[in-house]
Amino acid sequence: MKTELEQQIICSNVFRNFNWLEQLRLYRKKIEERKKVKNIISSRNSTAKELSTAMLKEIRKDEENAKWNLLQEAME
């Protein structure tokens, strides 16, 4: 049979280990949340880049159409 002091030490160690595991779990959770935020930001950035590229293509297409229309008007 264990003495009271040994039981207190064991309980203290178990409690300390539980706290350590809980802190580790919270730390991992924070890391996962940060990864999710980074992924969202990077996906938004890539979406923004794709949109700006598409908009530039449309602008260039409109400029080409305007030039073509001016050329046709000048020929008439």
N, C-alpha and C positions, 0 to 999 in steps of 0.2 A: 504494500500500500504506500502511496506517495504521501509525502509530508505536505502540509498546507503551503509551505513556501514553494515547493516544487510545482504544485498545482497552480499557484499564482503565476509562476514563471512561465509555465506552459500556456496558460490562458493569455498572458501578456504577449507571448510570442505569436500565438494564433491570431490574436487581435491585431498585432503589428503587421503580420503577413497579410491579413485580410485588408487592412488599410492600404498596404503597399499595392496589393492586387487591384483594389478599387481605384487608386490613383493611376495605376498603369492603364486600366480600362478607360478612365476618363481622358488620359493623354492620347490614347489611340483613337478615341472617338473624336477628339479635337483635330487630330491629324487627318482623319477621314473627312471631316467637315471642310477643312482647308483644301483638301484635294478636290472635293466637289465644287467648291467656290472657284478654284483655279480652272477646273474643267469648264465650268459655266462661262467664266470670263474669256477663256481662250476660244470657246465655241462662238461666243458673241463677237469676239474680235474677228474670227475668220468669216462669220456671217456678214459683218460690217465690211470686210475687205471684198467679199464676193458681191455684195450690193453695190459698193462703190465702183468695182470693176464693171459690173453690168450697167450702171448708170453712165459711166464713161463711154462704154460701147454705144449706148443709145444716143448720147450727145454727139459722138463722132458720126454715127449714122445720120442723125438729123442734120449735121453740118454738111455731110456729103450730099444729102438730098437737097439742101438749100443751094449748094453750089451748082448742082445739076439743074435745078429749076431756074436759077439765074442764067445759066448757060443757054438753056432752051429758050428763055424769054429773049435773050440777046440775039439768038439766031432768027427769031420770028420777025 
